[in-house]
Structure formats: structure tokens, C-alpha cells
Amino acid sequence: MNTLPVLRLRSRVGVLTLALLCAVQFLDIVDSVIVNVALPSIQHSLNFAPSNLQWVASGYVLTYGGFLLLGGRLGDLLGGRRMLLIGLTVFAVTSLVAGLADSAGLLVAARLVQGIGAALMAPAALSELTTSFREGKDRNMALGAWGAVSGIGSAVGVFLGGVLSQGPGWRWVFFVNPPVCAVVAVGAIALLAKDRAARTDGKAFDSQGAVLLAGAMLLLVYSLVRAPVVGWGSIQTVATLTGSAVLAAAFVVNELRSRNPLVPFAVLRVKGLVAADLTQLIAFAGFFSLLFYATLYMQEVLHYSPLRAGAAYLPITVGFAVAGGVAAQLITRIGTRPVVVVGCLIAAAGIWYVSRVPLDGSYLTDLLPGFLVMSLGAGPVFVSITAAANAGVPADKAGLAAGLLNSSQQVGSALGLAVLSAIATTHTSHLIAGGTAQVEASAAGYHRALLVGSICMAAAALLALRIGNTREKAPMVMVS
């Protein structure tokens, strides 16, 4: 048996490797939100039908969330470095195609395949991180950086979308990706250890399980994305959610019978793993509510330009960076559980503050304080959950654990948008029917959605009581 090489952050290779792997997560997260403020320009340029425009954003989320678990397990079986390079290639090529697209259909198709590339990249990168940094403070700092990037990427993505849309044009939202992917790919080849042979022990790949899992995840995310548009009680929503449940049940039966299951359920018995993933899911539903509805408020009520609305989130990136560094130190001293619980409550308070913004609100007094409080709370949450969800996971299941964590993030975002959109729309429609002006009714709908978002974040604090309380020590990972 051979011990995997251990990286340390005081070494040049360790720092470069961490920066490389975090850049992968940054790319994936940024592309989840970067197109949002560019949608009006894209609609005008490619003559998108209003009903189809959402798929420029949702198509990426659909396949990203739908294939994450499969991507994570493929990394375990075929090698994290190999899957990272494949994912980077797919991501770069489809980004170029999206930027050159001359029709609505081609752009949506490129975004769908781009999401698959992201689903291969993200779990592979996190798997490489957790199996490379395994000792004490170095592990906590590495996981802290990864967790902080999730929040920073979301805020930076909105800003970059505004800058590029009002500057060189919406196509550059996609053109910036290929050169970054090329640099990351070169770094991966130079810094990451070569993969060992595929870990299938001579048994056949569970292709049936792969089809069932991908189908279940795709239908689930599709249902959540479409529910705000077609309604929760619509035949389409009920049918797709039912279909997802049926495929998920068939997948469980298949895995229990398979000699070489795609998802070994033993990984779910790792202490605190399921609780950490559920906490991430609910927390991201609350976090995403602030990014989405605060942006609508700034653009539709305060009439901010896309650039100004994007720039409004820059203080959040600072808050996440500061909080991430502090959280990594706190994990070593008091463990992950108290950091997540307190962080969720602080973030909930920040979102609640924003939910009270008046119709003629001011950025400095009504938005910025809530943004900062939220980031100072959510930063430690995402850092600590990442550490808790990966503690005790063996090396040959690291990709699967990474896929579970990233899936909870994507499903949480989609679920939060679906549920909160229904709440906001219902409240707005009720007020308009009663004679309230459109702008005032819309603002009230945003307030209601943000209030529920703050409740989601507080509920995540309760779930966090069940996660593992990981501190400095991490188990030694051995492979044969």
C-alpha cells in the first residue's frame, strides 16, 4: 500500500495546486450566474422568444446539477486528473461555441453541454483537493478557500456579467472562458499526480445505474427550474417530479443489486455527511434568494444599470474572503458545527435586513449593511460545510462525496428559486388585484421572498446541529 503525496500550503507547489483547483470551482460558479444580467442583450441580439430566454441560464444549471453525481463517481473510477482535463476541454469548446452562436437554439445547446463539462470538472477538482491536503491546518485552509470561492464566485459572476455586457458585449461572457481553461489545463498537467488505473476491480461499469441516476437528477432539476414558470400544480411539474422519484427509486434498487455500484451507499454512513449536504442545500436556497431578488430590486425598482447592480455585490466578495480566512482558523479551535450554526444565524439576519428595504431605499443604508452581514455569516458556513462533508471520506469515494456536496448546492439554488419565485409572484399578484401599483407590488413580492430566504438560512442552522464537528485532525488516506 502507498500513501498519497501530502501537500502543504507553506510549499510553492501546495499554493499553486490550491489556486489551480479553486480556479476550477470559480469557473463553474461564475458561469452559473454571469449570464443573468446579459440576458436582455442576448434576447435582442439573437431574437429569443421570451419564454425560451430562461434556458440560457437554466440550461447550464440543468445539466450541471443533473450530472454532478455521475461526474463525481467517474472521477473516482477513472481518475480525478483525467476527468478534470476532459471537463475543461468540454467547457472551453462549448464556451467558444456559445460566444460564436448565431441562433438561439445553438446557444442553448452549447449551454447544456457546457453544464456537463462543469459537472465533470467540479467534483474532480474537489476530490483532488481533499486527497492532496489531508493534514491539520493545511487541510482546513484548503477547504476554507474552496468554500469561500463558492460565495465569491456568485457575487463576482454578477459583476463580471454587467461589466462585459455593457463593455465589449455579451459574447465576451463566454469568450473569457477558453483562455482560462487552457491555463488551468496546463497547470493540472504540471501539478497534479497522474491517475492510477481505473478503480473498477475488473468489473463492468454500472451503465444502468449511470442512466438512472442522470435521468433522475435531470428531471429533478428540470422540475425545479420550470415550476416557477408553469406552476407547482401543473401537469408538467407533477409528471416530471414523479418521473424523477420513480427513476431515483429504480436507481436505489439497481445499486443494491449491483456488484459494482456506481454510488456505494456506504459513503452515506460517513458521520455527518448527509447532514452537511442537506445544510448546504437549504443554506444555498437562502443565499441565492438574496442574489436574485436584490438584483431585481436594484434594476427594476431603483433602476440601476447592469454594471451598477453588479458592482453593488463587490463588498460581498470582500466579506467572503475575510470570513473564509477566519473560519479556517476557527475550525481548528472549535470545530465545524458551531461555526456553521452561528454563521447561518448571522447570514439569516443579513438577508432579513435586506428584506425590509423600502421602495425608495438607499444602497448605503438599506442594502450594503445586510450584504456585509450576510457575507460575514455565509462565508464561514460554506467553508465549514465543505470541511465537514469531506471529513472521513476515503480517497476512492472522494469524487462521489464532492459530487454530493456540489449537487446539494445546485439543487438548493434551483429549489430556492422555484419556491421563492412562487411566493413572490403570488404575493405580487394578490396586491395588484387589490389595486396596488405594479412597482410597489413587485417590491413587496421581493420582500416576501427575501424574508422566506432568511427563514431558510435560519432553518439550515438547525440542520447543522447534526453535522460532524471536524477539527484539525484528518484521517490518513491510503490506497492500494
C-alpha positions in Angstrom: 0.0 0.0 0.0 1.2 3.5 -0.8 0.4 6.7 0.8 -0.8 9.5 -1.5 1.5 12.5 -1.5 0.6 15.1 1.1 0.7 18.8 0.0 1.3 21.7 2.4 0.4 25.3 1.9 3.9 26.5 3.0 5.3 25.0 -0.1 5.1 26.6 -3.6 3.6 23.5 -5.1 0.9 23.4 -2.5 -0.1 27.1 -3.0 -0.2 26.7 -6.8 -2.2 23.5 -6.6 -4.8 25.1 -4.3 -5.0 28.1 -6.6 -5.5 25.8 -9.6 -8.2 23.7 -8.0 -10.1 26.8 -6.6 -10.0 28.3 -10.1 -12.0 25.3 -11.4 -14.7 25.9 -8.8 -14.6 29.6 -9.5 -15.2 29.0 -13.2 -18.1 26.7 -12.6 -19.9 29.0 -10.1 -19.3 32.2 -12.1 -20.9 30.6 -15.2 -24.0 29.8 -13.2 -24.8 33.5 -12.8 -22.7 35.5 -15.2 -25.3 35.4 -18.0 -28.2 36.7 -15.8 -27.5 40.5 -16.4 -26.6 39.8 -20.0 -30.0 38.2 -20.9 -31.6 41.4 -22.3 -28.7 41.9 -24.7 -28.8 38.2 -25.7 -32.5 38.4 -26.3 -32.2 41.4 -28.6 -29.2 40.0 -30.5 -30.5 36.5 -31.2 -34.2 37.3 -31.3 -35.0 34.9 -28.4 -38.7 34.3 -27.6 -39.3 35.5 -24.0 -40.5 32.0 -23.0 -37.2 30.4 -24.2 -34.7 33.1 -22.8 -34.5 31.5 -19.4 -32.8 28.4 -20.9 -29.6 30.4 -21.5 -29.2 30.4 -17.7 -31.3 27.3 -16.8 -29.8 25.0 -19.4 -26.4 25.2 -17.7 -27.9 24.7 -14.3 -29.9 21.7 -15.5 -27.0 19.7 -16.9 -24.6 20.9 -14.2 -26.8 19.7 -11.4 -28.0 16.7 -13.3 -24.6 15.2 -14.0 -22.7 16.2 -10.9 -23.1 12.8 -9.0 -22.2 10.9 -12.2 -19.2 13.2 -12.8 -18.0 12.7 -9.2 -18.2 8.9 -9.4 -16.5 8.8 -12.8 -13.6 10.7 -11.2 -13.3 8.0 -8.6 -13.3 5.2 -11.1 -11.3 6.8 -14.0 -9.2 9.3 -12.2 -9.7 12.9 -11.0 -7.0 14.4 -13.1 -8.3 12.7 -16.2 -11.9 13.8 -15.6 -10.7 17.3 -14.8 -8.9 17.6 -18.2 -11.9 16.2 -20.1 -14.3 18.6 -18.3 -12.0 21.6 -19.0 -11.9 20.7 -22.7 -15.7 20.3 -23.0 -16.2 23.5 -21.0 -13.8 25.5 -23.2 -15.1 24.3 -26.5 -18.7 24.9 -25.6 -17.9 28.3 -24.2 -16.4 29.2 -27.6 -19.4 27.8 -29.4 -21.7 29.8 -27.2 -19.8 33.0 -27.8 -20.0 32.4 -31.6 -23.6 31.3 -31.6 -25.7 32.9 -34.3 -29.0 31.4 -33.3 -31.0 30.9 -30.1 -31.0 27.1 -30.5 -27.2 26.8 -30.8 -26.6 29.0 -27.8 -28.9 26.9 -25.6 -27.4 23.7 -26.9 -23.9 25.0 -26.1 -25.0 25.9 -22.6 -26.5 22.4 -22.0 -23.2 20.7 -22.9 -21.2 23.4 -21.0 -23.0 22.3 -17.9 -21.9 18.7 -18.5 -18.3 19.9 -18.7 -18.7 21.8 -15.4 -20.2 18.6 -13.8 -17.1 16.7 -14.7 -14.7 19.5 -13.5 -16.0 20.5 -10.1 -16.1 17.1 -8.2 -12.8 16.1 -9.8 -11.2 19.3 -8.5 -12.6 18.9 -5.0 -11.6 15.3 -4.9 -8.0 16.2 -5.8 -8.1 18.8 -3.1 -9.3 16.6 -0.3 -6.9 13.8 -1.2 -3.9 16.2 -1.5 -4.4 18.4 1.6 -5.0 16.0 4.5 -3.2 17.3 7.5 -4.4 19.7 10.1 -4.4 23.4 9.4 -3.4 23.0 5.7 -6.5 20.9 5.1 -8.8 23.4 6.8 -7.2 26.3 5.0 -7.6 24.5 1.6 -11.2 23.5 2.2 -11.8 27.0 3.5 -10.5 28.6 0.3 -12.7 26.2 -1.7 -15.8 27.0 0.3 -15.2 30.8 0.1 -14.9 30.6 -3.6 -18.5 29.3 -3.9 -19.8 32.6 -2.4 -17.2 34.9 -4.0 -17.8 33.3 -7.5 -21.6 34.0 -7.2 -21.1 37.7 -6.4 -18.2 38.2 -8.9 -20.2 36.5 -11.6 -23.0 39.1 -11.4 -20.4 41.9 -11.5 -18.5 40.4 -14.5 -21.7 39.9 -16.4 -22.6 43.6 -16.0 -19.0 44.7 -17.0 -18.8 42.5 -20.1 -22.4 43.2 -21.2 -22.0 47.0 -21.1 -18.4 46.8 -22.4 -17.3 44.5 -25.2 -20.7 42.8 -25.4 -22.5 39.7 -24.2 -20.4 37.3 -26.3 -17.4 38.0 -24.1 -19.3 36.5 -21.2 -18.3 33.2 -22.9 -15.1 34.2 -24.7 -13.3 34.7 -21.4 -13.6 31.0 -20.5 -11.3 29.2 -23.1 -8.1 31.0 -22.3 -8.7 30.5 -18.6 -9.4 26.8 -19.2 -6.2 26.5 -21.2 -4.1 27.9 -18.3 -5.8 25.7 -15.8 -5.3 22.6 -18.0 -1.6 23.3 -18.3 -1.4 23.7 -14.6 -3.3 20.5 -14.0 -0.9 18.5 -16.2 2.1 20.1 -14.4 1.0 20.0 -10.8 -1.4 17.0 -10.4 -0.2 13.5 -10.0 -1.0 11.1 -12.8 -4.1 8.9 -12.2 -3.7 5.3 -11.3 -5.5 2.6 -13.3 -9.3 2.8 -13.3 -10.7 1.6 -10.0 -13.3 -0.9 -11.2 -11.6 -4.1 -9.9 -12.1 -5.8 -13.2 -15.9 -5.5 -13.0 -18.2 -3.9 -15.5 -19.1 -0.2 -15.2 -22.6 0.3 -13.8 -24.0 1.8 -17.0 -27.6 1.1 -16.0 -27.1 2.9 -12.7 -25.5 5.8 -14.6 -28.5 6.2 -16.9 -31.0 6.0 -14.0 -29.0 8.5 -11.8 -28.6 11.0 -14.6 -32.2 10.7 -15.6 -33.5 11.2 -12.0 -31.2 14.3 -11.4 -32.1 15.9 -14.8 -35.8 15.5 -14.2 -35.5 16.9 -10.6 -33.5 20.0 -11.6 -35.8 20.5 -14.7 -38.9 20.4 -12.5 -37.4 22.9 -10.1 -36.3 25.2 -12.9 -39.7 25.1 -14.7 -42.0 25.2 -11.7 -42.0 29.0 -11.3 -43.0 29.3 -15.0 -45.6 26.6 -15.4 -46.8 26.4 -11.7 -46.3 23.8 -9.0 -49.7 22.2 -9.5 -49.3 21.9 -13.3 -49.3 18.6 -15.1 -45.8 19.1 -16.3 -44.4 19.8 -12.8 -46.2 16.8 -11.2 -45.2 14.5 -14.0 -41.5 15.4 -14.0 -41.2 15.3 -10.2 -43.0 11.9 -10.2 -40.7 10.7 -13.0 -37.7 11.8 -11.1 -38.9 9.9 -8.0 -39.6 6.7 -10.0 -36.1 6.8 -11.6 -34.5 7.5 -8.2 -36.3 4.5 -6.7 -35.2 2.4 -9.6 -31.6 3.6 -9.2 -31.6 2.6 -5.5 -32.9 -0.9 -6.3 -30.2 -1.2 -9.1 -27.4 -0.1 -6.7 -28.4 -2.5 -4.0 -28.3 -5.4 -6.5 -25.2 -4.3 -8.4 -21.8 -6.0 -7.7 -20.0 -2.8 -8.7 -22.5 0.0 -7.8 -22.0 3.5 -9.3 -22.8 5.0 -5.9 -21.7 2.8 -3.0 -24.3 3.7 -0.3 -21.7 3.0 2.4 -20.4 6.6 1.8 -23.7 7.9 3.2 -22.7 6.3 6.5 -19.8 8.7 6.9 -20.6 10.6 10.1 -22.3 13.9 9.3 -22.1 13.7 5.5 -25.8 13.7 4.8 -26.5 16.4 7.4 -23.8 18.6 5.8 -25.2 18.2 2.3 -28.7 19.0 3.5 -27.4 22.0 5.4 -25.7 23.2 2.2 -28.9 22.7 0.2 -31.1 24.8 2.5 -28.4 27.4 3.1 -27.9 27.9 -0.7 -31.6 28.3 -1.2 -31.5 31.3 1.3 -28.2 32.7 -0.1 -29.5 32.6 -3.7 -32.6 34.4 -2.7 -30.6 37.5 -1.8 -28.5 37.4 -5.1 -31.6 37.0 -7.2 -34.2 39.3 -5.6 -31.8 42.0 -4.5 -30.7 42.2 -8.2 -34.3 42.5 -9.3 -34.9 45.2 -6.7 -31.9 47.3 -7.8 -32.7 47.1 -11.5 -36.5 47.3 -11.5 -37.2 49.5 -8.5 -34.0 51.6 -8.1 -33.3 51.5 -11.9 -29.7 50.5 -11.6 -27.8 49.7 -14.8 -26.5 46.1 -15.1 -22.9 47.4 -14.3 -24.0 49.3 -11.2 -26.1 46.4 -10.0 -23.2 44.0 -10.4 -20.8 46.4 -8.7 -23.1 46.5 -5.7 -22.1 43.0 -4.9 -18.3 43.6 -4.7 -18.4 44.2 -0.9 -19.8 40.7 -0.6 -16.7 39.3 -2.1 -14.6 41.1 0.5 -16.8 39.8 3.3 -16.5 36.2 2.0 -12.7 36.5 1.7 -12.3 37.8 5.2 -14.8 35.4 6.7 -13.3 32.4 4.9 -9.9 33.0 6.4 -11.3 33.5 9.9 -13.4 30.4 9.6 -10.5 28.2 8.7 -8.8 29.2 11.9 -12.0 28.7 14.0 -12.5 25.2 12.6 -9.1 24.2 14.1 -10.1 25.6 17.5 -13.8 24.8 18.0 -14.8 22.6 15.1 -17.1 22.9 12.1 -20.5 22.5 13.8 -20.6 25.7 15.9 -19.1 27.7 13.1 -21.9 26.6 10.7 -24.7 27.1 13.2 -23.6 30.6 14.2 -22.8 31.5 10.6 -26.2 30.5 9.4 -27.9 32.7 12.0 -25.7 35.7 11.1 -26.4 35.2 7.4 -30.1 34.9 8.2 -30.0 38.3 10.0 -28.3 39.9 7.0 -30.9 38.6 4.5 -33.7 39.6 6.9 -32.3 43.2 7.0 -32.3 43.4 3.1 -35.9 42.1 3.1 -37.0 45.3 4.8 -35.6 47.7 2.2 -38.2 50.4 1.4 -39.5 51.4 -2.1 -37.2 54.4 -2.2 -34.3 52.6 -0.5 -30.6 53.7 -0.4 -27.8 51.3 -1.2 -25.6 52.6 1.6 -28.2 52.3 4.4 -30.7 49.7 3.2 -28.7 47.2 1.2 -24.9 47.4 2.0 -25.3 46.6 5.7 -27.3 43.5 5.0 -24.9 42.4 2.2 -22.0 42.6 4.6 -23.6 40.9 7.5 -24.8 38.1 5.2 -21.4 37.6 3.7 -19.7 37.5 7.1 -22.1 34.8 8.1 -22.4 32.8 4.9 -18.6 32.8 4.3 -17.9 30.6 7.4 -20.9 28.4 6.6 -19.8 27.3 3.1 -16.2 27.0 4.3 -17.1 24.8 7.3 -19.7 22.7 5.4 -17.1 21.8 2.8 -14.7 20.6 5.6 -17.5 18.7 7.4 -18.8 17.0 4.3 -15.3 15.7 3.3 -14.1 14.6 6.8 -13.6 10.8 7.0 -14.3 10.2 3.3 -11.9 7.6 1.9 -9.8 8.5 -1.2 -11.7 6.2 -3.5 -15.0 7.9 -2.6 -13.8 11.5 -2.6 -15.2 12.3 -6.0 -18.6 10.9 -5.1 -18.6 13.0 -1.8 -17.6 16.0 -3.9 -20.4 15.4 -6.3 -22.9 15.1 -3.5 -21.8 18.4 -2.0 -21.9 20.2 -5.3 -25.3 18.7 -6.2 -26.7 20.0 -2.9 -25.5 23.4 -3.9 -27.1 23.3 -7.3 -30.4 21.7 -6.2 -30.6 24.2 -3.3 -30.2 27.1 -5.7 -32.8 25.7 -8.1 -35.2 24.8 -5.3 -34.8 28.2 -3.7 -35.5 30.0 -6.9 -38.6 27.8 -7.7 -40.2 28.1 -4.2 -39.4 31.7 -3.6 -40.5 32.7 -7.1 -43.9 31.2 -6.5 -44.1 33.0 -3.1 -43.1 36.4 -4.7 -45.3 36.0 -7.7 -48.4 35.0 -5.6 -47.9 38.0 -3.2 -47.4 40.4 -6.1 -50.4 39.2 -8.0 -52.6 39.5 -4.9 -51.5 43.1 -4.3 -52.1 44.1 -7.9 -55.6 42.6 -7.8 -56.2 44.8 -4.8 -55.2 47.9 -6.7 -51.6 48.3 -5.6 -49.3 49.8 -8.2 -47.1 47.4 -10.2 -43.7 48.7 -8.9 -44.9 48.7 -5.3 -46.4 45.2 -5.6 -43.3 43.8 -7.2 -41.1 45.3 -4.4 -43.4 43.7 -1.8 -43.1 40.4 -3.6 -39.3 40.6 -3.4 -39.6 41.5 0.3 -41.7 38.4 1.0 -39.2 36.1 -1.0 -36.2 37.5 0.9 -38.0 37.0 4.2 -38.5 33.4 3.4 -34.9 33.2 2.3 -33.8 34.4 5.7 -36.0 31.7 7.3 -34.3 29.1 5.1 -30.9 30.2 6.3 -32.1 30.0 9.9 -33.5 26.5 9.3 -30.1 25.5 7.9 -28.7 26.3 11.4 -31.0 23.7 12.9 -29.8 21.1 10.4 -26.2 22.0 11.1 -26.6 20.7 14.6 -26.4 17.2 13.1 -23.2 17.6 11.1 -19.8 16.3 12.3 -17.7 18.6 14.4 -14.4 18.3 12.4 -11.4 19.9 13.9 -7.7 19.7 13.0 -7.1 16.0 12.6 -7.9 14.3 9.3 -7.7 10.6 8.7 -4.7 9.3 6.8 -5.8 8.2 3.3 -4.2 5.0 1.9 -4.6 3.4 -1.5 -3.5 0.1 -2.7 
